């Protein structure tokens, strides 16, 4: 049977589809985005892309929640909105874990980089001193 509400579609169906698709994309591609962020951190940049990805996952949860609310009021089927909400919540949790891990890795990388530079400076100074004697 088709969803008919006085000849019109129930409000919120498109929002539910958008929330579901965005949730699915953020979950499936989160590991690739994390890998790109790691590559950026290794090359001296920042992992800002993972923060954007976390925001997109949160947007998917908000869209799915809005769709469930609208579909509940207009009598539409909420299947995709519920699926988008569940997948979106999983995506938010997973992206949050990745962001936390990348933040720790970035701070450790910068600390290690400064210690490495100090050690190299000391070695260079020692070699210069040995050559001058």
Secondary structure as UniProt FT lines:
FT   TURN            6..7
FT   TURN            11..12
FT   HELIX           13..42
FT   TURN            43..44
FT   HELIX           48..74
FT   HELIX           79..132
//
